[in-house]
Amino acid sequence: MVDITPNLNRVNRMELIGFFREMAPGSTLEIFRESIQGKARDQSAYPKAEVQAYLESGHPIFDIMETTLDVIEGSFRVPGGSSLVSDGRFVWRADLSAYVETYNIGLPPHFISFAVENGFSAPPASLRNLLSVSAAAERALGFQVDGGAGSSVSA
């Protein structure tokens, strides 16, 4: 039997990016305090196609079955847009790549540096790390974290 239960209280430098007030109207969570309105740019300050590919190469860590509507101009929809994706360090919504493509959304420089360091492809991440990152993101977003029916699997 191999125990895959993560230490849900410890995540190495997990950071949420691309969460904006308009995506959760009325939320009192700190992560949704910043507006997306000031983040749209005429030109991107990063290699846009590569960053978009990086965002799309992330590991899915929490699926949400809904379609999101562009909160800036209503110009696109993304199936599962509020699902969570990660590279093992950063966590973002699945619709962030559409905002990068359409609006050149400003992103944290240290995120861009991390993407560059990884050749614009999300690095491999262990199941344990992804479970820990997922649990930390769920807590930050106010989700109920449940360990599930079993805490280990047979080898």
CORPEUR-V959650 format. One line per field, one symbol per residue. ss: DSSP state (h for helix, s for strand, l for the rest). psi: psi as a letter, one per 30 degrees, with the letter a starting at -180 (. if undefined). burial: 1 if it has 24 or more other ideal C-beta (glycine too) atoms within 12 Angstrom, else 0. A space follows every 10 residues. Layout:
# CORPEUR-V959650
ss=???
psi=???
burial=???
This chain:
# CORPEUR-V959650
ss=lsslllllll llllssllll hhhllllllh hhllllhhhl lllllllhhh hhhhhhllss ssllllsssl llllllsssl lllsssllls sssllhhhhh hhhlllllhh hhhhhhhlll llllllhhhh hhhhhhhhhh llllllllll lssll
psi=kkkgjljffj kjhkkklgkl effikfkgke fgfkkfegfk lellgljeee eeeeefflkk fjkkilkkkk feggflkjkg fglkklgfel kllffeeeee eeghkklkef eeeeeefghh kklkkleeee eeeeeeeeee gglkkkfafk gllk.
burial=0000010000 1001111111 0110000000 1100010011 0000010100 1101111111 1100000101 1100000100 1111111111 1111111111 0111111000 1101100101 0100100011 1111111101 1000000000 00000
